[in-house]
Amino acid sequence: MEIADAVIIGGGVIGTSIAYRLADICDKVVVVEKGEVGAQTSGSCDKAIILQSKKPGFPSKLAQASRAIYENLEDELGIPFEFKKAGGMIVIQSPEHLQFMKQFVEDQNKAGIDVKLLDRKEALEKQPCFSPHIVGSTYSREDAEVNPLLLSQAFAKASRQKGADIKTHTKVLDITCEHGRVKGVQTDKGYIATEWVINAAGPFAPAIAEMVGVELTIKPRRGVILITEKIKPIVHGNILCAQYIAAKHLTDNKGTEVPPFGIGLSLGQTKSGNLLIGGSREFVGFDKSINANILSSIAAHASQIVPSLKTVQIIRSMVGFRPYTGDGLPIIDKVPEVEGFLIAAGHEGDGIALAPITGYLVRELIERSGRHKELLEPLKLERFK
């Protein structure tokens, strides 16, 4: 039998961020991951840290707190993960979206996010690859990007340097409790006695929570991203479209029709030259099988905005499952019914953006320092009861 102060279930960007912070206050931290580090949701997403796409109000405030940590995170971890302050744009393709985006920019400015509305000429000056038929775009210099695979690996390596044990290819079979308190985690490779279990399993978090009799409202939202051949740089920063905002914030789009498969453009270019072209949003359980209509629809929509994409070869696609809660915010909270059991899941498409602050918030739940109480309050599990 192994003994740990805390066991984190899930070795993605959220779980490894938590491990890095808990290693400062715990003698022994163990991460249990059923595959490789960052191989699930964290390895099937784009590279964007987009502040301007967050709902104005608390979601924007949470994202800003996390973005501030990114500013010095590479130096802190001592491991590069391709953090780049490249800015971001939301392209407006049709006049129907213009009024909505004007209001969106106004609301974001009130929330303290520096976003500007650009006309067609200004947008084309920043992104010459855009179609001349666009209406305009937004621009925010606060948006940034990272390599999500390298980020997970950086958190994991830095955690190991602090003494954390990251067990890959290890499956959680059960969580044992006595008298309403966590006692340990049974894996397929042995038993780990512990007083704290942190459920950071992303879209798989409900299955882990069931082991202690807790029901979570998180469900998987499938997304597809196309990956192109390596080409010379044509994209500056990260690009979304107003249709993407429509697909992400359904209730905020008064009269805006959401497209089939929830498709909206997300476009970025990796350091090596590959384009990441997204994406879709669907509720199909954990079904990874996708039909050609989804792929062609993503490609067609992207090509309308960036015509030069028509001649670029797609080399593969990737499918991931975003952990969806329904209100656009994760659950980061202790479970009152089971002492020692914490939830840190439900980040949906904001896991990369919110990973740094999540590590701090989970550490605070265990330390009870009260430093970020105002950030934890809206993330409580009880909001779904």
C-alpha positions in Angstrom: 0.0 0.0 0.0 1.2 3.5 -0.9 0.4 6.6 1.2 -0.1 10.1 -0.2 -1.3 13.4 1.2 -3.3 14.0 -2.0 -4.3 12.0 -5.1 -5.2 13.8 -8.2 -7.3 11.9 -10.8 -6.5 13.1 -14.3 -3.2 14.0 -15.8 -4.3 16.7 -18.2 -3.5 20.4 -18.0 -5.9 20.9 -15.1 -4.6 17.9 -13.0 -0.9 18.7 -13.6 -1.5 22.4 -12.7 -3.1 21.3 -9.4 -0.2 18.9 -8.8 2.3 21.6 -9.2 0.6 23.9 -6.7 -0.2 21.1 -4.1 3.4 19.9 -4.2 4.3 23.1 -2.3 2.1 22.3 0.7 2.0 18.4 0.6 4.8 16.0 1.3 3.5 13.5 -1.2 1.2 14.2 -4.2 0.2 11.5 -6.6 -1.4 12.0 -10.0 -3.2 9.1 -11.5 -3.7 9.2 -15.3 -5.2 6.4 -17.4 -3.2 7.3 -20.4 -0.3 9.6 -21.1 0.0 13.1 -19.6 -2.2 15.5 -21.6 -3.4 12.8 -24.0 -7.1 13.3 -23.5 -9.0 16.6 -23.7 -5.8 18.7 -23.2 -4.2 17.0 -26.3 -7.2 17.6 -28.5 -7.7 21.3 -28.4 -6.4 24.5 -30.0 -3.7 26.7 -28.6 -5.6 29.9 -27.8 -5.9 31.8 -24.6 -8.8 34.1 -25.7 -10.0 36.6 -23.1 -12.4 38.5 -25.3 -14.5 35.4 -26.0 -15.4 35.0 -22.3 -18.8 36.2 -21.1 -18.5 39.6 -19.5 -18.7 39.6 -15.7 -17.3 36.9 -13.5 -16.1 34.6 -16.4 -14.0 37.5 -17.7 -12.7 38.2 -14.2 -11.7 34.5 -13.7 -10.0 34.4 -17.1 -8.0 37.6 -16.4 -6.8 36.2 -13.1 -5.5 33.2 -14.9 -4.0 35.2 -17.8 -2.0 37.2 -15.3 -0.3 34.1 -14.0 0.7 33.1 -17.6 2.8 36.3 -17.8 5.6 34.7 -15.8 4.7 31.0 -15.8 7.4 29.9 -18.2 10.1 31.4 -16.0 8.5 30.0 -12.9 8.3 26.4 -14.3 11.7 26.7 -16.0 10.3 24.9 -19.0 9.2 26.6 -22.3 5.7 25.8 -23.6 5.5 28.3 -26.5 3.7 31.1 -24.7 3.2 34.0 -27.1 1.4 37.3 -26.6 0.1 37.3 -30.2 -3.3 39.0 -29.8 -6.6 37.8 -31.1 -9.5 38.7 -33.4 -13.1 37.8 -33.8 -13.9 38.2 -37.5 -17.4 39.4 -38.4 -18.5 37.7 -41.6 -22.0 39.0 -42.1 -23.9 42.2 -41.4 -26.3 40.2 -39.2 -23.6 39.6 -36.6 -22.4 43.3 -36.6 -24.9 44.7 -34.1 -24.4 41.8 -31.8 -20.6 42.2 -31.8 -20.9 45.9 -31.3 -22.7 45.2 -28.0 -20.3 42.4 -27.2 -17.3 44.7 -27.5 -19.0 47.3 -25.4 -19.8 44.8 -22.7 -16.2 43.4 -22.7 -14.8 46.9 -22.3 -17.0 47.5 -19.3 -15.7 44.2 -17.9 -12.1 45.6 -18.2 -11.0 43.7 -21.3 -9.3 45.8 -23.9 -11.1 45.0 -27.1 -11.5 47.2 -30.2 -14.0 47.0 -33.1 -12.2 47.2 -36.5 -13.8 48.0 -39.8 -13.0 45.9 -42.9 -9.9 47.9 -43.9 -8.4 47.8 -40.4 -9.1 44.1 -40.1 -7.5 43.3 -43.4 -4.4 45.3 -42.4 -4.0 43.0 -39.4 -4.9 39.8 -41.2 -4.3 40.1 -44.9 -5.4 36.5 -45.3 -9.1 37.5 -44.6 -11.6 37.6 -47.4 -12.2 41.1 -48.7 -15.9 40.4 -48.2 -15.8 40.4 -44.4 -17.6 43.1 -42.5 -14.9 43.8 -39.9 -13.5 42.2 -36.7 -12.6 42.8 -33.1 -9.0 42.9 -31.9 -7.6 42.4 -28.4 -3.9 42.5 -27.6 -4.5 40.7 -24.3 -5.2 37.4 -26.1 -2.3 34.9 -26.2 -1.4 31.3 -27.1 0.5 28.3 -25.9 1.3 24.8 -27.0 -1.2 22.8 -24.8 0.7 19.5 -25.0 3.9 21.3 -23.9 2.0 23.1 -21.2 0.8 19.8 -19.7 4.3 18.3 -19.9 5.8 21.5 -18.4 3.4 21.3 -15.4 4.1 17.6 -15.0 7.9 17.9 -15.2 7.9 20.8 -12.7 5.6 18.8 -10.4 8.0 15.9 -10.5 10.9 18.2 -9.7 9.0 19.1 -6.5 8.5 15.5 -5.6 5.1 14.7 -7.1 4.6 11.1 -8.4 2.7 11.0 -11.8 1.4 7.5 -12.6 0.5 7.2 -16.2 -1.4 4.2 -17.8 -3.0 3.7 -14.4 -6.7 3.3 -14.1 -8.8 4.3 -11.1 -11.1 1.4 -10.1 -12.6 2.7 -6.9 -12.5 5.3 -4.2 -12.9 4.1 -0.6 -14.6 6.0 2.1 -15.4 5.5 5.8 -17.9 7.4 7.8 -18.3 10.0 5.0 -14.6 10.6 4.6 -12.2 9.7 1.8 -9.7 6.9 2.8 -8.0 6.0 -0.4 -7.9 5.2 -4.2 -7.8 1.7 -5.6 -6.1 1.6 -9.0 -5.3 -1.3 -11.3 -1.7 -1.1 -10.0 -2.3 -0.9 -6.3 -4.0 1.0 -3.5 -3.1 4.6 -2.4 -4.2 5.7 1.1 -4.9 9.4 1.2 -7.0 12.1 2.9 -7.6 14.2 -0.2 -8.8 13.1 -3.6 -9.1 15.7 -6.4 -11.3 14.8 -9.3 -9.7 16.5 -12.3 -10.9 14.0 -14.9 -12.5 16.5 -17.2 -15.4 15.0 -19.2 -14.8 11.7 -17.3 -15.3 13.4 -13.9 -18.9 12.2 -13.5 -17.8 8.5 -13.6 -15.2 9.3 -10.9 -17.7 11.1 -8.8 -20.1 8.2 -9.0 -17.5 6.1 -7.0 -18.3 8.2 -3.9 -22.0 8.5 -4.7 -21.9 12.1 -6.1 -23.8 13.1 -9.2 -22.2 15.7 -11.5 -24.0 17.6 -14.3 -20.9 17.6 -16.5 -21.4 16.1 -19.9 -19.0 15.7 -22.9 -19.3 18.2 -25.8 -17.5 16.9 -28.8 -15.3 19.1 -30.9 -13.4 18.5 -34.1 -10.3 20.3 -35.3 -8.6 20.0 -38.7 -4.8 20.0 -38.9 -3.1 21.1 -42.1 0.3 20.6 -43.7 3.1 22.9 -42.6 3.0 26.2 -44.5 4.6 29.6 -44.2 3.0 31.9 -41.6 -0.3 33.4 -42.8 -2.1 33.8 -39.5 -1.1 36.4 -36.9 -2.4 35.5 -33.4 -5.6 33.7 -32.9 -8.8 34.1 -34.9 -12.4 33.3 -34.0 -15.5 34.3 -35.8 -18.8 35.8 -34.7 -20.5 32.5 -35.6 -18.1 30.8 -33.1 -19.3 33.2 -30.4 -22.9 32.3 -31.4 -22.1 28.6 -31.0 -20.4 29.2 -27.6 -22.9 31.6 -26.1 -26.2 30.4 -27.4 -28.4 32.3 -25.0 -26.6 35.5 -25.7 -27.4 35.4 -29.4 -30.7 37.1 -29.8 -32.2 35.9 -33.1 -28.9 34.4 -34.3 -29.3 31.0 -35.8 -26.7 28.5 -34.7 -25.2 26.5 -37.5 -25.3 22.7 -37.9 -22.8 20.9 -35.7 -22.3 24.2 -33.8 -19.6 25.1 -36.3 -17.7 28.4 -35.9 -14.1 29.3 -36.9 -11.2 29.0 -34.6 -7.9 29.4 -36.4 -4.3 29.4 -35.3 -0.9 28.5 -36.6 1.6 26.4 -34.7 5.3 27.3 -34.3 6.0 24.5 -36.8 3.6 25.9 -39.4 0.6 23.7 -39.1 -2.8 25.4 -39.1 -5.4 24.3 -36.5 -8.8 24.8 -38.0 -11.9 24.4 -35.8 -14.4 23.6 -34.9 -17.6 22.0 -34.0 -19.7 21.6 -30.8 -22.0 18.6 -30.4 -23.6 16.5 -27.7 -23.1 12.9 -28.9 -21.8 11.2 -25.7 -18.2 9.9 -26.1 -18.7 8.9 -29.8 -15.5 9.6 -31.6 -16.8 8.5 -35.0 -17.4 11.6 -37.2 -18.9 11.8 -40.7 -17.5 13.6 -43.7 -20.1 16.3 -43.4 -18.6 17.7 -40.2 -15.1 17.9 -41.7 -16.3 19.5 -45.0 -18.5 22.0 -43.1 -15.6 23.1 -41.0 -13.3 23.4 -44.0 -16.0 25.3 -46.1 -16.7 27.8 -43.4 -13.0 28.5 -42.7 -12.4 28.9 -46.5 -15.1 31.5 -46.7 -13.2 33.7 -44.2 -9.7 32.8 -45.3 -9.9 31.9 -49.1 -6.3 30.7 -49.3 -7.1 27.7 -47.2 -8.8 26.1 -50.2 -5.3 25.1 -51.6 -3.9 23.9 -48.3 -3.9 20.2 -47.6 -5.5 18.7 -44.5 -3.3 16.0 -43.1 -5.5 14.8 -40.2 -8.2 15.7 -37.8 -8.5 15.4 -34.0 -11.6 14.8 -31.8 -11.9 15.9 -28.2 -14.6 16.1 -25.6 -15.0 19.3 -23.7 -16.4 18.9 -20.1 -19.6 21.0 -20.3 -21.5 22.2 -17.2 -24.2 24.3 -18.8 -23.3 27.7 -17.4 -19.8 28.2 -18.9 -18.0 27.8 -15.6 -16.1 24.9 -14.1 -16.8 23.3 -10.8 -14.0 23.9 -8.3 -15.2 23.0 -4.8 -15.2 20.5 -1.9 -18.0 18.0 -1.9 -19.8 18.6 1.4 -21.2 15.0 1.6 -17.8 13.4 1.2 -15.0 15.0 3.3 -11.7 15.1 1.5 -13.2 14.8 -2.0 -12.7 17.8 -4.3 -14.0 18.6 -7.8 -11.9 20.6 -10.3 -13.6 19.9 -13.7 -16.1 21.3 -16.2 -13.9 23.9 -17.8 -15.3 23.0 -21.3 -13.2 24.9 -23.9 -11.5 27.1 -21.4 -9.2 24.5 -19.8 -6.1 25.9 -21.3 -7.0 29.5 -20.4 -8.0 28.6 -16.8 -5.4 26.0 -15.9 -3.0 28.3 -14.0 -5.7 29.8 -11.7 -7.3 26.4 -11.1 -4.1 25.1 -9.5 -4.1 28.0 -7.1 -7.8 27.6 -6.3 -7.6 23.9 -5.4 -4.6 24.7 -3.2 -6.6 27.3 -1.5 -9.5 24.9 -0.8 -7.0 22.7 1.1 -5.1 25.5 2.7 -8.2 27.5 3.6 -6.3 30.7 3.2 -9.2 32.8 1.9 -7.0 34.7 -0.6 -9.3 33.9 -3.6 -12.6 33.5 -1.9 -14.4 35.8 -4.4 -13.2 33.6 -7.3 -14.3 30.3 -5.6 -17.8 31.4 -4.6 -19.3 31.3 -8.1 -17.7 27.9 -8.8 -19.4 25.9 -6.1 -21.1 22.6 -6.8 -24.2 23.7 -5.0 -25.2 26.1 -7.8 -26.6 23.0 -9.7 -28.7 21.8 -6.8 
